[in-house]
Amino acid sequence: MMMEDLDFSKILQDAEALSSEIEASSDMPRVQRNLRQVLEAGQLLVGRNTRDEPGASAETKASVFLGTKGVDITKMSKKLEPLYNVISSDSQQQGGASEADLDSFLRGEKTSIIYSAVESTSKSLLNRLKENVRNDLKNSWAVDKEKILNTLSEGAGGNQSLILMDHQLGAEYRHSVHDKRLESSSVLSKMELTYSHEIDGYVKAIITNQLKPNLLEKFEIVAYNLNDKNIQELWQSVLSMVSSLPVNPVPSVIEKRSNPRIRKALILRAKQYLEKSFFAKVQGEVWKNLGRGRLGGIPSVRLILKNFVSMKNILSIPGLEIGPGECGPVWVMVYIFLRSGHIDDAIIYLREEVENNEFAGILSEYAKHATTSGSLGLPKEIEAQIRLEYLRVIRSGSTDPYKRLVYCLIAACDVVNDHSDIANRLDDYLWLKLCQIRDEPSPENKHYTDYLAYSSLQDLILEKYGESHFDAFKQPFTYFQSLFLTGQFEAAVEFLSRVNNLKTHGVHIAIALHEIGLLIISDSKTLPLIRLKADPPGIRRLNYSHLIVQYAKTFQGTNTKEALNYLYLLRNIKERNGSNLFSICVSDMAIESKNFELLFGGMNPDGCRTPGMLENMGINIRPILDYCAAQSENNGMLEDAVVLYDLSGKADAALTVLNRLISRHASRKSKEDSSRGRIQAIALILAERYQATPPDFNSRVTSTTFYLLVDLMTFFDEYHSRRTENALAIIERIRIIPFEKDDIERCVTNFQTYTDEIRMNIPDVILATMESLHIRYKRLKVEGMGGGTEGKELEEMKQRAKALVTYCGLIPYFMTGDVYSKVMQIEVQIN
């Protein structure tokens, strides 16, 4: 008969029959034991079994352990028995299968092959994994070791190398490695500090409504003091191109730069700069070689240039036209006069020495027309005649290459001919092409193709040739000047920003151009350099805001004031949505650096706010504070959001966020440099200030919740410090949970009015209070042994525990089973 078929009465009858048989037998001793004796006997048997059979000890312990978890080991054994049978049968088939039993033999072989394949694969995968981990760890350690050695080797040369390394790595490195020694110093080099000093003076002049200094001149002085010839020439070219350009009242920079008057001025200035530079080199070379020259008589430009020509042995070039007497090669001299910018001396030379009044008159008309009308080149009628003469006679009939070159630059013809045999240097080539630039032909003269437009020259330098042709990164100054002198300011600045040791100069060139209204900028979310379809030919836009922000980021952690000055230069730039770019950048800098007190000021205990750097600059910080606070809250940086909302004067928002923080950490034990410690410090500061000078709260619930949470943090501090008397006093004072039977209904009603921040801490409050009551109960019991006043207090402890247990069952809040079980255990121990 199965066990399921037996009812309780049958089992009882069988038990009674068995008992009567035992009593009737006189062979077996009668033993009567209580439960404790049975337990001791069982433990004794277990101990004997453990000593006799070590393997059975583990089985016994497993049986006891599983029994406490509600698992019947006998039933589990029955369930596992089929699996054991399968395994044993497989092993028997593998080891004991007869060779005659082909099916069993093949099955065993197949199983053994699968087992061996799985085992070998697992071993190989494990070995491969260990090897990969070992190699990766080895490589990462090698990289870290190299970085450490490089840092140590650079550090031997002084702090300057460390500063340079920090500047190159950028803000990300400085935020991840908090070296106090580096934080207290500046990461800016001497040159960058000098530039930033000029920016600081410029910003102060704007804030105080004083006359703004000329940034171009200030920056040129900075470059001059660097004692670097290339840097000095770089800034000289910038100053000569854009200083004191004709006034154009149009508000758009694109319209200003596309204006024919401005374009002609830029072309003439580029030509003049190249001419002055050439003459300075000629003069320097002549004075260096006084022994080879003949500088007798009164020093003059003609004498210097003649000596230069004689020093170059140009007479060896075949086909040159030699003038009478000591005139020398006529067209060589004319070219050198024009190339050095001394066209008046060329006219005198042709009239007095060569006696070529016809071409002297052409040059005179060329100079006069450029001066009076501001046009490029000769009058249209004269230029057409010279073009015709060149095409019919000079191009094919003249053997003098300098004569052909002079005609081409005067009449701006044969523009495809680069005259590389003479203009073999970049500055000579640029000067020639700038001389050949003319206005685009009118629509009725579209067939007229032999001309060079300004935009065509710009595309030729930037697009056709580009950085690879000029080997730009090995000759950055040459490529920069080729771009800047052709009016491509944005492309020139963008190129410098990608050259490490010239990036600082590129940034400040962009600043100077933008402040005088000559830099064409794009939106902050575009590429560094773009060209829009709607823009005129040759126009490109620079992402100026990205350039300034990235430069300021490299030192905003150590030189916050200097970084703020650079960001202030973005004050007049708007985003597509109308937001002020300066406010956005300052907000991002504040969130990243967390230097709120320096930027926005701080709150005094009396509720007054000390102004920060932004307010000293005359900036309205309220929208910036609101933006920073909202961003910090959205990004999960709640502690920062509390501080920022408080600085903004939004006490309700500050306490709302702070209540969320306190509710998460209130019941935890406070540790040094922990989140709870920081949150508690902020909460106590706000609580003291708000009690001294209460702000205008929009909701009393928020402030009430805040003060209650502060009290709960104090309660948990006392509880974790084992100061149970103080903890009980605090919890009794705030009356958040009942200590008497009459208070239960009130506390249950109040529980429904509490916010979630309070409710989520109620279980921990109850548990901590019960444990404090238990400690107090045991102490009283030891001190008074239950008599006199102590007896009354013990009875009071029991009533309080009972009230808390009742309260736990009545509040409509889910608490874990551990809380209920612990509370019940403590209540049982007290009662």
C-alpha positions in Angstrom: 0.0 0.0 0.0 1.3 3.5 -0.9 1.8 6.2 1.7 -0.7 8.4 0.0 -3.5 5.8 0.6 -3.0 5.7 4.4 -5.2 8.0 6.5 -4.3 9.4 9.9 -6.4 6.9 11.9 -4.7 4.0 10.4 -1.3 5.4 11.2 -2.4 6.0 14.7 -3.6 2.4 15.1 -0.3 1.1 13.8 1.7 3.3 16.1 -0.3 2.2 19.2 0.1 -1.5 18.2 3.9 -1.0 17.8 4.0 0.8 21.2 2.2 -2.1 22.9 4.5 -4.6 21.4 7.5 -2.7 22.7 6.0 -2.4 26.2 5.2 -6.2 26.2 8.8 -7.0 25.4 11.1 -7.3 28.4 14.3 -7.4 26.3 14.4 -3.7 25.5 15.2 -1.1 28.1 12.7 1.6 28.9 14.1 5.1 28.4 12.2 8.4 28.9 13.8 11.6 27.5 12.6 15.1 27.1 13.3 17.2 23.9 16.6 18.7 25.2 17.9 15.2 25.9 16.9 14.0 22.5 18.7 16.9 20.9 21.9 16.2 22.9 21.8 12.5 22.0 21.4 13.4 18.3 24.4 15.8 18.4 26.4 13.0 20.1 25.6 10.6 17.4 26.5 13.2 14.7 29.8 13.7 16.5 30.6 10.0 16.5 29.6 9.7 12.9 32.0 12.6 12.0 34.9 10.9 13.8 34.3 7.5 12.3 33.5 8.6 8.7 35.0 11.9 7.5 33.1 11.7 4.2 29.8 11.4 6.0 30.4 14.6 7.9 29.9 16.7 4.7 26.8 14.7 3.9 25.4 15.2 7.4 26.1 19.0 7.3 24.6 19.2 3.9 21.5 17.5 5.1 21.2 19.8 8.1 21.7 22.9 6.0 19.3 21.9 3.3 16.8 20.9 6.0 16.8 24.4 7.4 16.0 25.8 3.9 13.0 23.5 3.6 14.6 20.9 1.3 14.1 17.2 1.9 17.4 15.5 1.1 15.7 12.1 0.8 13.4 13.3 -2.0 16.2 15.1 -3.7 18.3 11.9 -3.7 15.4 10.0 -5.3 15.2 12.7 -8.0 18.9 12.6 -8.7 19.0 8.8 -8.7 18.0 8.4 -12.4 20.9 10.8 -13.4 23.3 8.8 -11.3 22.1 5.7 -13.1 22.7 7.2 -16.5 26.2 8.3 -15.6 27.1 4.9 -14.1 25.6 3.1 -17.1 27.7 5.3 -19.4 30.8 4.6 -17.4 30.1 0.9 -17.3 29.5 0.9 -21.1 32.8 2.7 -21.6 34.8 0.4 -19.4 33.0 -2.9 -19.4 31.3 -3.1 -22.8 32.1 -6.2 -24.6 33.8 -5.9 -27.9 31.2 -8.2 -29.3 28.4 -5.8 -28.3 29.0 -3.4 -31.2 26.2 -0.9 -30.3 27.3 -0.5 -26.7 31.0 -0.2 -27.8 30.2 2.5 -30.4 28.0 4.4 -28.0 30.8 4.4 -25.4 33.4 5.5 -27.9 31.2 8.3 -29.1 30.6 9.5 -25.6 34.3 9.4 -24.7 35.2 11.3 -27.9 32.6 14.0 -27.1 33.8 14.3 -23.5 37.4 14.5 -24.6 36.6 17.1 -27.3 34.7 19.3 -24.8 37.5 19.0 -22.2 40.2 19.8 -24.7 38.3 22.8 -26.1 37.6 24.1 -22.6 41.2 23.8 -21.7 42.4 25.5 -24.9 39.9 28.4 -24.4 40.9 28.8 -20.8 44.6 28.9 -21.8 44.0 31.3 -24.6 42.0 33.6 -22.3 44.7 33.5 -19.7 47.3 34.3 -22.4 45.3 37.2 -23.8 44.8 38.7 -20.3 48.5 38.3 -19.6 49.5 40.0 -22.8 47.0 42.8 -22.4 48.2 43.4 -18.9 51.8 43.3 -20.0 51.2 45.8 -22.8 49.2 48.2 -20.6 52.0 48.1 -18.0 54.6 48.8 -20.7 52.7 51.9 -21.8 52.2 53.1 -18.3 55.9 52.5 -17.5 56.9 54.5 -20.6 54.7 57.4 -19.6 56.1 57.4 -16.1 59.7 57.3 -17.4 59.1 60.1 -19.9 57.5 62.2 -17.2 60.4 61.6 -14.8 63.0 62.3 -17.5 61.2 65.5 -18.5 60.7 66.5 -14.9 64.5 66.5 -14.4 64.7 69.7 -16.5 62.4 71.7 -14.2 58.7 72.5 -13.9 58.5 74.0 -17.4 58.5 70.6 -19.1 55.7 69.4 -16.8 53.7 72.5 -17.6 54.3 72.0 -21.3 53.2 68.4 -21.1 50.1 69.4 -19.2 49.2 72.0 -21.8 49.6 69.5 -24.6 47.5 66.8 -23.0 44.7 69.3 -22.4 41.9 69.5 -19.9 41.1 65.8 -19.9 44.4 64.9 -18.3 44.3 67.6 -15.7 40.8 66.6 -14.7 41.8 63.0 -14.2 45.1 63.6 -12.4 44.7 66.0 -9.4 48.2 67.0 -8.6 48.1 69.7 -6.0 51.4 71.1 -7.1 50.2 71.6 -10.6 46.8 72.9 -9.6 48.4 75.7 -7.6 50.5 76.8 -10.5 49.7 78.0 -14.0 49.8 75.8 -17.0 50.3 78.8 -19.3 53.7 79.5 -20.7 55.3 83.0 -20.5 54.1 83.8 -24.0 50.5 82.7 -23.3 50.5 84.7 -20.0 51.6 87.8 -21.9 48.9 87.3 -24.5 46.3 86.8 -21.7 47.5 90.0 -20.0 46.6 92.0 -23.1 43.2 90.2 -23.3 42.6 91.1 -19.7 43.3 94.8 -20.3 41.0 94.7 -23.4 38.2 93.1 -21.5 38.5 95.5 -18.6 38.3 98.4 -21.0 35.1 97.1 -22.4 33.6 96.5 -19.0 34.5 100.0 -17.7 33.4 101.7 -21.0 36.9 103.0 -21.6 38.7 103.4 -25.0 39.5 99.9 -26.2 43.2 99.3 -26.9 44.4 98.2 -30.4 44.8 94.5 -30.1 46.8 94.2 -33.3 49.4 96.6 -32.0 49.4 95.0 -28.5 49.9 91.5 -30.0 52.6 92.7 -32.3 54.5 94.0 -29.3 54.1 90.6 -27.6 55.5 89.0 -30.8 58.4 91.4 -31.0 59.4 90.6 -27.4 59.6 86.9 -28.2 62.8 87.5 -30.2 61.6 85.1 -32.9 62.0 86.4 -36.4 59.4 84.2 -37.9 56.8 85.2 -35.3 57.6 88.8 -35.8 57.2 88.6 -39.6 53.9 86.7 -39.1 52.4 89.5 -37.0 53.9 92.2 -39.3 52.1 90.6 -42.3 48.8 90.5 -40.3 49.2 94.1 -39.2 50.1 95.3 -42.7 47.0 93.6 -44.2 44.2 94.6 -41.8 45.3 97.7 -39.9 43.3 100.8 -40.6 41.3 99.4 -43.5 38.8 101.7 -45.2 35.6 102.2 -43.0 32.6 100.2 -44.3 29.4 100.7 -42.4 27.7 97.5 -43.5 26.9 95.2 -40.5 27.7 91.9 -42.3 31.3 90.8 -42.3 30.7 88.9 -45.5 29.4 92.0 -47.2 32.4 94.0 -45.9 34.9 91.4 -47.1 33.2 91.1 -50.5 33.1 94.8 -51.0 35.3 95.7 -54.1 36.8 98.6 -52.2 37.9 96.4 -49.3 39.2 93.7 -51.7 41.3 96.1 -53.7 42.7 97.5 -50.5 43.7 94.0 -49.3 45.3 93.3 -52.7 47.3 96.5 -52.6 48.4 95.9 -49.0 49.6 92.4 -49.8 51.6 93.7 -52.8 53.1 96.5 -50.6 54.0 94.1 -47.9 55.8 91.8 -50.4 57.5 94.7 -52.0 58.8 96.1 -48.6 60.0 92.7 -47.6 61.8 92.2 -50.8 63.5 95.5 -50.7 64.5 94.9 -47.1 66.2 91.6 -48.1 67.9 93.3 -51.1 69.2 96.1 -48.9 70.4 93.7 -46.3 72.2 91.6 -48.8 73.9 94.6 -50.4 75.1 96.0 -47.1 76.5 92.5 -46.2 78.5 92.4 -49.4 79.9 96.0 -49.5 83.2 94.7 -51.0 81.5 93.3 -54.1 79.3 96.3 -54.7 80.0 99.8 -55.9 78.1 102.2 -53.6 80.1 105.3 -54.4 78.4 108.7 -54.5 75.1 109.6 -52.8 73.3 106.5 -51.5 70.0 106.0 -53.3 67.5 103.3 -54.2 68.7 103.1 -57.7 72.3 102.6 -56.6 71.3 99.9 -54.2 69.2 98.0 -56.7 71.9 98.3 -59.4 74.5 96.8 -57.0 72.1 94.0 -56.2 71.7 93.2 -59.9 75.5 93.3 -60.5 76.0 91.0 -57.5 73.6 88.4 -59.0 75.5 88.0 -62.3 72.3 88.2 -64.2 74.2 89.3 -67.3 75.0 85.6 -67.9 71.3 85.0 -68.9 71.0 84.9 -72.7 68.7 87.3 -74.6 68.7 90.2 -72.1 68.4 93.7 -73.6 71.4 95.8 -72.4 70.9 99.6 -72.2 73.5 102.2 -73.3 76.4 103.1 -71.0 76.0 101.9 -67.5 72.3 101.2 -67.7 72.8 97.4 -67.5 70.0 95.0 -68.3 67.1 97.3 -68.9 64.1 95.0 -68.2 65.9 93.3 -65.3 66.2 96.7 -63.7 62.6 97.6 -64.4 61.5 94.4 -62.9 63.6 94.9 -59.8 62.3 98.5 -59.4 58.7 97.3 -59.6 59.3 94.3 -57.4 60.8 96.4 -54.6 57.8 98.9 -54.9 59.8 101.8 -56.3 57.9 102.5 -59.5 59.0 106.2 -59.4 62.6 105.2 -59.6 61.8 102.9 -62.5 60.2 105.8 -64.4 63.3 108.0 -63.7 65.6 105.2 -64.7 63.8 104.7 -68.1 63.6 108.4 -68.8 67.1 109.6 -67.8 69.3 106.6 -68.4 67.5 104.4 -70.9 65.7 107.3 -72.7 62.6 105.1 -73.1 60.0 107.7 -72.6 57.2 105.6 -74.1 57.3 102.8 -71.5 58.1 105.4 -68.8 54.8 107.1 -69.7 53.0 103.8 -69.4 54.5 103.2 -65.9 53.6 106.8 -64.9 50.0 106.2 -66.0 50.0 102.9 -64.1 51.1 104.5 -60.9 48.8 107.5 -61.3 45.7 105.4 -62.1 46.2 103.2 -59.0 46.7 106.2 -56.8 43.8 108.4 -57.9 41.1 105.9 -58.7 42.1 103.0 -56.4 41.7 100.7 -59.4 43.9 97.7 -60.2 46.2 98.3 -63.1 46.0 100.7 -66.1 43.0 102.3 -67.7 41.1 99.8 -69.8 42.1 101.4 -73.2 45.8 101.5 -72.4 45.8 98.0 -70.9 44.1 96.7 -74.0 46.8 98.2 -76.3 49.6 96.7 -74.2 47.9 93.3 -74.2 47.7 93.5 -78.0 51.4 94.5 -78.3 52.4 91.6 -76.0 50.4 89.1 -78.0 51.7 90.3 -81.4 55.2 91.2 -80.7 56.6 90.6 -77.2 55.5 87.1 -76.4 57.0 85.5 -79.5 59.4 88.2 -80.7 61.3 89.2 -77.5 64.2 87.1 -76.2 64.3 88.9 -72.9 62.3 86.9 -70.2 62.2 89.9 -67.9 60.6 92.1 -70.6 57.9 89.5 -71.1 57.3 89.3 -67.4 57.1 93.1 -67.0 54.5 93.3 -69.8 52.5 90.5 -68.2 52.3 92.1 -64.8 51.6 95.6 -66.1 48.8 94.5 -68.5 47.7 91.4 -66.5 47.9 89.2 -69.5 49.0 85.6 -70.1 47.9 84.7 -66.6 48.5 81.0 -67.1 52.2 81.6 -67.5 53.9 81.5 -64.1 57.3 82.7 -65.3 58.9 80.1 -63.1 62.4 80.9 -64.5 62.2 84.3 -62.7 59.5 84.1 -60.1 60.9 80.9 -58.6 60.2 81.9 -55.0 56.7 81.8 -53.4 56.8 85.5 -52.5 57.7 86.4 -56.1 55.0 84.2 -57.4 52.4 85.7 -55.0 53.4 89.2 -55.9 53.2 88.5 -59.7 49.7 86.9 -59.3 48.5 89.8 -57.1 49.6 92.3 -59.8 47.7 90.3 -62.4 44.4 90.3 -60.5 41.6 92.2 -62.3 37.9 92.6 -61.9 35.7 89.9 -63.4 34.5 90.9 -66.9 31.0 92.2 -67.4 28.2 89.8 -68.6 28.5 91.1 -72.2 32.2 90.2 -72.2 31.9 86.6 -71.0 34.2 85.5 -73.9 37.0 87.4 -72.2 39.0 84.6 -70.4 42.5 85.9 -70.0 42.1 87.4 -66.6 42.8 86.3 -63.0 40.1 86.9 -60.4 40.8 87.3 -56.7 38.7 84.2 -55.8 40.5 82.2 -58.5 43.8 83.0 -56.9 42.4 82.0 -53.5 41.1 78.7 -54.8 44.4 78.1 -56.5 46.4 78.5 -53.3 44.0 76.6 -50.9 42.3 74.0 -53.1 44.5 73.2 -56.1 47.9 73.3 -54.3 47.0 73.0 -50.7 49.0 71.9 -47.7 50.7 69.0 -49.4 52.1 71.1 -52.2 53.6 73.7 -49.8 54.7 71.0 -47.3 52.8 73.1 -44.9 53.7 71.5 -41.6 57.4 71.8 -42.3 57.0 75.3 -43.6 54.1 76.7 -41.6 55.0 80.4 -41.9 55.3 80.2 -45.6 51.9 78.5 -46.1 50.3 80.9 -43.6 51.5 83.9 -45.4 50.4 82.5 -48.8 46.9 82.2 -47.3 46.8 85.4 -45.4 48.2 87.6 -48.1 45.6 86.3 -50.5 42.8 87.4 -48.1 42.0 83.9 -46.8 42.1 84.9 -43.1 39.9 82.1 -41.9 41.8 79.3 -43.7 45.1 80.8 -42.4 43.9 80.9 -38.8 42.5 77.3 -39.0 45.8 76.1 -40.3 47.7 77.7 -37.5 45.3 76.2 -34.9 46.5 72.7 -36.1 50.2 73.5 -35.6 51.1 72.8 -32.0 53.7 75.5 -31.4 51.7 78.1 -33.4 48.2 77.5 -32.1 48.4 80.3 -29.6 49.3 82.8 -32.3 46.5 81.6 -34.5 43.9 82.0 -31.7 45.0 85.6 -31.0 45.1 86.5 -34.7 41.5 85.2 -34.9 40.6 87.3 -31.8 42.2 90.5 -33.3 40.4 90.0 -36.6 37.0 89.3 -35.0 37.2 92.3 -32.7 37.7 94.6 -35.7 34.9 92.9 -37.7 37.0 91.1 -40.4 36.6 87.5 -39.4 33.8 85.5 -41.0 32.5 83.0 -38.5 30.2 80.0 -38.5 27.9 78.3 -36.0 29.5 76.6 -33.1 28.3 73.2 -34.2 29.9 73.2 -37.7 33.3 72.0 -39.0 36.4 74.2 -38.1 36.3 75.6 -41.7 33.3 75.5 -44.0 32.1 77.0 -47.2 28.4 77.5 -47.8 26.8 77.4 -51.2 25.1 80.8 -50.6 28.4 82.5 -49.8 30.3 84.6 -52.5 33.3 83.0 -54.2 36.4 82.7 -52.1 34.5 83.1 -48.8 34.9 80.6 -46.0 33.7 80.5 -42.5 35.7 79.7 -39.3 34.2 78.1 -36.3 35.5 80.9 -34.1 33.6 79.9 -30.9 35.0 76.3 -31.0 38.5 77.7 -31.4 38.2 80.0 -28.4 36.5 77.4 -26.2 39.0 74.7 -26.9 41.9 77.1 -26.2 40.3 78.3 -22.9 39.6 74.7 -21.8 43.3 73.9 -21.7 43.8 76.2 -18.7 40.4 76.9 -17.2 41.2 74.6 -14.2 44.2 76.6 -13.1 43.7 80.0 -14.7 40.0 80.5 -14.4 40.1 84.3 -14.7 42.1 84.2 -17.9 39.8 81.5 -19.4 36.8 83.7 -18.5 38.3 86.6 -20.3 38.7 84.6 -23.5 35.1 83.3 -23.2 33.9 86.9 -22.7 35.0 87.6 -26.3 32.0 85.4 -27.3 29.5 87.7 -25.6 28.0 89.0 -28.9 27.6 85.6 -30.6 24.2 83.9 -30.7 23.4 80.3 -31.2 20.7 79.2 -33.7 18.1 79.0 -31.0 19.0 82.6 -29.8 20.9 81.5 -26.8 24.0 83.6 -25.8 27.1 81.6 -26.6 29.1 83.2 -23.8 26.5 82.1 -21.2 26.5 78.6 -22.5 30.3 78.3 -22.5 30.6 79.8 -19.0 28.0 77.4 -17.8 29.8 74.4 -19.2 33.1 75.7 -17.7 31.4 76.1 -14.3 29.9 72.6 -14.4 33.2 71.1 -15.5 35.5 73.0 -13.1 33.0 73.1 -10.2 34.6 76.4 -9.2 31.2 78.0 -8.3 32.4 80.3 -5.6 35.1 81.9 -7.8 32.7 82.4 -10.7 29.4 83.1 -9.0 30.4 84.1 -5.5 29.3 82.6 -2.2 26.5 82.9 0.4 27.3 84.4 3.8 25.7 83.1 7.0 23.5 86.2 7.1 22.0 85.4 3.7 24.0 88.0 1.7 25.9 86.9 -1.3 29.5 87.8 -2.1 29.9 88.6 -5.8 32.1 86.5 -8.0 34.1 87.1 -11.1 31.2 87.2 -13.4 29.3 89.9 -11.4 32.5 91.9 -11.2 32.5 91.8 -15.0 29.0 93.3 -15.0 27.4 90.1 -16.2 23.9 89.0 -15.1 24.5 85.6 -13.6 20.9 84.6 -12.9 20.3 82.9 -16.3 23.7 81.3 -16.1 23.0 80.0 -12.6 19.6 78.6 -13.7 21.1 76.9 -16.7 24.0 75.4 -14.7 21.6 74.2 -11.9 19.2 72.6 -14.4 22.0 70.9 -16.3 23.6 69.6 -13.1 20.3 68.2 -12.0 19.6 66.5 -15.3 23.1 65.0 -15.4 22.8 63.6 -11.9 25.2 66.0 -10.2 22.7 66.8 -7.5 25.1 68.2 -4.9 26.2 70.8 -7.4 22.6 71.5 -8.3 21.8 72.2 -4.7 24.6 74.8 -4.4 23.7 76.4 -7.7 20.0 76.7 -6.9 20.9 78.2 -3.5 23.2 80.8 -5.2 20.4 81.6 -7.6 18.0 82.3 -4.8 15.7 79.4 -5.5 15.4 77.9 -2.1 12.5 75.6 -3.0 14.4 74.0 -5.8 17.5 73.7 -3.7 15.6 71.9 -0.9 13.7 69.7 -3.3 16.9 68.3 -4.7 18.6 68.2 -1.3 15.6 66.3 0.2 16.1 63.6 -2.5 19.8 63.4 -1.6 19.2 63.2 2.2 16.6 60.5 1.8 19.0 58.2 0.0 21.8 58.6 2.6 20.1 59.5 5.9 20.2 56.0 7.4 23.8 55.2 6.4 26.7 55.4 8.7 28.8 58.6 8.2 32.4 58.1 7.0 35.2 60.4 6.3 35.0 62.0 2.8 31.8 60.1 2.1 28.8 61.3 0.1 26.7 61.4 3.3 29.2 63.6 5.0 29.2 66.1 2.2 25.4 66.1 1.9 25.0 66.5 5.7 27.5 69.5 5.7 25.4 71.2 2.9 22.2 70.5 4.8 23.4 71.9 8.1 24.7 75.1 6.5 21.4 75.6 4.7 19.3 74.8 7.8 21.2 77.2 10.0 21.0 80.0 7.4 17.3 79.4 6.6 16.4 79.4 10.2 18.3 82.7 10.8 17.0 84.4 7.7 14.0 82.4 6.4 13.6 82.7 2.6 10.2 82.9 1.0 9.3 79.3 0.4 6.6 78.6 -2.2 5.7 75.4 -0.3 5.9 74.7 3.4 5.9 71.0 2.7 9.4 71.2 1.2 10.9 73.1 4.1 9.1 70.9 6.7 10.4 67.8 5.0 13.9 69.2 4.9 14.1 70.0 8.6 12.6 66.6 9.5 15.2 64.9 7.3 18.0 66.9 9.0 16.7 65.7 12.3 16.6 62.1 11.1 20.3 62.4 9.9 21.2 63.5 13.4 19.2 60.6 14.9 21.0 58.1 12.8 24.4 59.6 13.7 23.6 59.1 17.4 22.3 55.6 16.7 25.4 54.5 14.8 27.6 56.1 17.5 25.8 53.9 20.1 24.5 56.9 21.9 21.1 55.4 22.3 19.9 57.9 25.0 20.4 60.8 22.6 18.9 58.9 19.7 15.8 58.0 21.6 15.5 61.6 22.8 15.6 62.9 19.2 13.1 60.5 17.8 10.8 61.1 20.7 11.0 64.9 20.2 10.2 64.8 16.4 7.3 62.4 17.1 7.5 60.7 13.7 6.7 57.3 15.2 4.5 56.3 18.2 6.0 55.6 21.7 2.6 55.1 23.3 -0.6 53.4 22.4 -2.5 56.7 22.2 -0.1 58.0 19.6 -0.5 55.1 17.1 -3.5 56.5 15.4 -2.0 60.0 15.1 1.3 58.7 13.6 -0.6 56.4 11.1 -2.6 59.5 10.0 0.5 61.6 9.7 2.3 58.9 7.7 -0.1 59.5 4.9 0.8 63.2 4.7 4.6 62.6 4.6 6.5 62.9 1.3 8.2 59.9 -0.2 11.5 61.1 1.1 10.3 60.7 4.6 8.3 57.5 4.0 11.3 55.6 2.5 13.2 56.1 5.7 10.5 55.0 8.1 11.5 51.3 8.1 15.1 52.2 9.1 13.8 54.6 11.7 11.6 51.9 13.3 14.4 49.3 13.2 17.0 51.7 14.7 14.5 52.8 17.4 13.7 49.2 18.3 17.4 48.3 18.6 17.9 51.4 20.7 15.0 50.4 23.0 16.5 46.9 23.3 19.9 48.3 24.3 18.3 50.6 26.8 16.1 47.8 28.1 19.1 45.5 28.7 21.0 48.2 30.4 18.2 49.0 32.8 17.7 45.4 33.5 21.4 45.0 34.4 21.4 48.1 36.5 18.3 47.7 38.6 17.4 44.0 38.2 13.8 44.9 37.7 13.0 46.7 40.9 11.9 50.3 41.9 12.1 53.0 39.3 14.0 50.8 36.8 11.0 48.5 36.8 8.7 51.3 35.7 11.1 52.2 32.9 11.4 48.6 31.8 7.6 48.4 31.6 7.7 51.6 29.6 10.3 50.1 27.2 7.9 47.2 26.7 5.0 49.5 25.9 7.0 51.5 23.4 8.1 48.3 21.6 4.6 47.0 21.5 3.4 50.4 20.1 6.0 50.3 17.4 5.1 46.7 16.4 1.4 47.8 16.2 2.4 50.8 14.1 4.4 48.6 11.6 1.3 46.6 11.0 -1.0 49.6 10.4 0.9 51.9 8.1 0.1 51.5 4.4 3.7 51.0 3.3 5.6 47.9 2.1 8.5 46.9 4.2 10.8 44.0 3.6 10.4 40.7 5.5 13.7 41.3 7.3 12.4 44.5 8.9 9.2 42.7 10.2 11.2 39.7 11.5 13.8 41.8 13.2 11.2 44.1 14.9 9.3 41.0 16.1 12.4 39.4 17.4 13.4 42.5 19.4 9.8 42.8 20.7 9.8 39.2 21.9 13.2 39.7 23.6 12.0 42.8 25.4 8.7 41.2 26.5 
